């Protein structure tokens, strides 16, 4: 491997949104820095099962429903 082309890989602390801290190795920051997360597995809806909301931007859902209202794909 070439010398001097790789980033410094060192130990940092990661602070989760609930206040817990763990130590890991990273190229982020400097040795001993603390990375405070805004979103993590304890707060993100993808991991905690949050409810998704369907937003109708400019009536797109209404136009879709109107366009395909007569199409039936199920049993009659």
PLY file of the C-alpha trace (Angstrom):
ply
format ascii 1.0
element vertex 76
property float x
property float y
property float z
element edge 75
property int vertex1
property int vertex2
end_header
0.00 0.00 0.00
1.10 3.54 -0.66
2.06 5.54 2.39
0.26 8.79 3.15
-2.86 8.30 1.01
-5.17 6.75 3.62
-7.20 8.83 6.10
-6.41 8.68 9.80
-8.47 5.88 11.41
-8.91 6.57 15.13
-11.22 6.13 18.13
-14.23 8.45 18.59
-17.30 8.51 20.81
-20.81 8.46 19.33
-23.65 9.98 21.37
-27.13 8.67 20.52
-30.28 10.82 20.80
-31.20 9.15 24.11
-27.86 10.16 25.65
-26.09 6.80 25.50
-22.48 6.93 24.34
-20.41 4.22 22.70
-16.86 4.11 21.38
-16.01 3.13 17.83
-13.30 3.68 15.25
-13.81 6.12 12.38
-12.18 8.55 10.00
-14.55 11.32 11.22
-13.11 14.11 13.37
-10.03 13.74 15.52
-9.00 11.23 18.17
-11.39 11.44 21.14
-14.02 13.68 19.46
-17.72 13.06 20.17
-20.19 12.71 17.30
-23.71 13.70 18.43
-26.39 12.07 16.27
-29.64 13.83 15.34
-31.27 10.64 14.02
-30.38 7.12 15.10
-32.03 3.69 15.40
-33.74 4.73 18.66
-35.50 7.72 17.06
-35.94 7.09 13.33
-39.40 5.92 12.17
-37.89 3.28 9.89
-36.53 1.43 12.94
-39.20 2.19 15.54
-42.23 1.43 13.35
-43.53 4.95 12.88
-46.61 5.59 10.81
-45.97 6.79 7.27
-48.12 9.58 5.91
-49.23 9.77 2.33
-49.05 13.37 1.17
-51.13 14.40 -1.83
-48.87 16.83 -3.67
-51.03 18.85 -6.01
-53.82 16.29 -6.32
-51.64 13.55 -7.80
-53.34 10.82 -5.78
-56.78 12.16 -6.74
-55.80 12.24 -10.43
-54.47 8.68 -10.21
-57.67 7.44 -8.54
-59.82 9.21 -11.14
-57.78 7.85 -14.05
-57.81 4.25 -12.88
-61.20 4.16 -11.12
-62.75 1.78 -13.71
-59.88 -0.71 -13.62
-60.65 -3.79 -11.53
-57.95 -6.30 -10.75
-59.69 -8.48 -8.19
-62.45 -11.06 -8.11
-65.96 -9.93 -8.90
0 1
1 2
2 3
3 4
4 5
5 6
6 7
7 8
8 9
9 10
10 11
11 12
12 13
13 14
14 15
15 16
16 17
17 18
18 19
19 20
20 21
21 22
22 23
23 24
24 25
25 26
26 27
27 28
28 29
29 30
30 31
31 32
32 33
33 34
34 35
35 36
36 37
37 38
38 39
39 40
40 41
41 42
42 43
43 44
44 45
45 46
46 47
47 48
48 49
49 50
50 51
51 52
52 53
53 54
54 55
55 56
56 57
57 58
58 59
59 60
60 61
61 62
62 63
63 64
64 65
65 66
66 67
67 68
68 69
69 70
70 71
71 72
72 73
73 74
74 75
